[in-house]
Amino acid sequence: MDKEAIGMQMKQVIVSEIKSYVQESKMNFSEELQGPYFEEPIVQYAAADDPLFEAYKVHVGPNHATPSEAFEWTFGLNSFNGGSVISVVLPISAAIRKANRAQKTRASREWALLRTFGDDYFVDAIREHLTSYLQDLGYRVVAPPSTDWYSVQSSAFGPISNWSERHIAYAAGLGTFSINDGFITEKGIAIRLFSVITDLQVEPDARTVKSHTENCLLHSKGNCGVCISRCPVQAITKDGHDKIACMKFVYGQESRDWAVANGGNAKAGAGCGLCQTKVPCEGRNPMRATR
Ligand code: B12
C-alpha cells in the first residue's frame, strides 16, 4: 500500500475508534438522566502546517499556538515535521437539548449536569483516550488542554484561550461561527469540541465555506436572530456577543449554586446554552436547508 492509501486507512480507523468510544464509554452515560451526554461525533482533519493557523495570531490573538509551536513547546525545538490536527464535534444528546429548550432564565438541570459530567469529565476522558490510542499506534500527540502551556487569559473583551477549539474546528472544515460566537456544524450549535495535534500525516478535509460566518442565518440571510431573544442577560445583539456579560452569568455565583444544587461541581458552573437551544441552528446546519 502506498503512503496515501495508508493515510486514508488510518483516517478511517481513528474516526471509528472515536465513534466507538462515544458509543461504548460508561462515562458518556448519565444514570440520573438515563441517557448519554453526547451522540455520534463528527471527526475531521486539518493539515498542521495550514497557513490559517498563523492567521489565528490575528483573529484570536498573538498568543494563540500554531500546531508547530504546540509541538515545540511540548517536545522541544525542531520536533515538528508536519502532521495533522484532529478535531472532534460532540453533539449534545436530543434529551438534554429538549430540556434546555423549555428554559427561559437559566440552564436546565440536564444542561447543568452536562457541564460537570459531560464537558469536564467525559471530554477529558475521550481526549486522554485518543491521545493514548494514537501513542500506542506509534504517533506523537499533543492534547493542548492537558499541557502545562495551555491557558485562558483575561482580556478587555473577555477570556481568550491559546488553543481555541472553535477555530481549530473551522480549520478542519467542520463549520462556521454564529452571530453569538457559537460554532455551527452539520449537527448544529449544541455541541462540544476537542482536538489533538499529531505527527500522523493524512489528507486534510476540505473547507468548503466562503466565509467564517456562512452557517449563521442572521449573517448569511439577515432573517434570524432567535438567539438574541433567547439570551437571559441580553448579551447578544445584531452586532455580536458581549463575552463579559455572558461570562458573569455562565460562571457567576448563581450558576455555581445551581450546578451544586443539581449534583454538579461549583467550578464547572451550570453553563447556560439558551443561545444554543430552541434556535434554528440547534441540531443542524440551517443554511443547508436553504440551498
Ligand atoms: C473562554 C471561553 C468562553 C468565554 C468567552 C467566549 C468567546 N466567544 O470567546 C465565555 C465564558 C463567555 C464562554 C461562554 C460559553 N461557552 Co465557552 N469557551 C471558552 C473557551 C475556553 C475559549 C474560547 C476562546 O478562546 N475564544 C477566543 C475568541 C477570540 O474566539 P471568538 O470570539 O469566539 O472568535 C471570534 C473571532 O475569532 C471571529 N473571527 C474574526 N475574524 C475571523 C476570521 C476567521 C478566518 C475565523 C475562523 C474567525 C474570525 O469569529 C469568532 C466569532 O465572532 C472555549 C474552549 C477552547 N479552548 O476553545 C470554550 C467554548 C468556546 N465554550 C463553549 C460553550 C458551550 C459555551 C457556553 C454555551 C456555556 C455553556 N457551556 O453552557 C457559552 C456560550 C457563549 C457563546 N455564545 O459563545 C464551547 C463552544 C460550543 C459552540 N457551539 O461554539 C467551547 C468550544 C468549549 C468546548 N470544549 O466545547 N466561553
Boltz pocket constraint, residues with backbone or C-beta under 6 A from the ligand:
constraints:
  - pocket:
      binder: B
      contacts: [[A, 59], [A, 60], [A, 61], [A, 115], [A, 152], [A, 158], [A, 159], [A, 160], [A, 161], [A, 162], [A, 163], [A, 164], [A, 165], [A, 166], [A, 167], [A, 170], [A, 177], [A, 178], [A, 179], [A, 180], [A, 181], [A, 182], [A, 183], [A, 184], [A, 188], [A, 189], [A, 190], [A, 191], [A, 192], [A, 193], [A, 194], [A, 212], [A, 241], [A, 242], [A, 243], [A, 244], [A, 246], [A, 247], [A, 250], [A, 251], [A, 270], [A, 271], [A, 272], [A, 273], [A, 275], [A, 276]]
      max_distance: 6.0
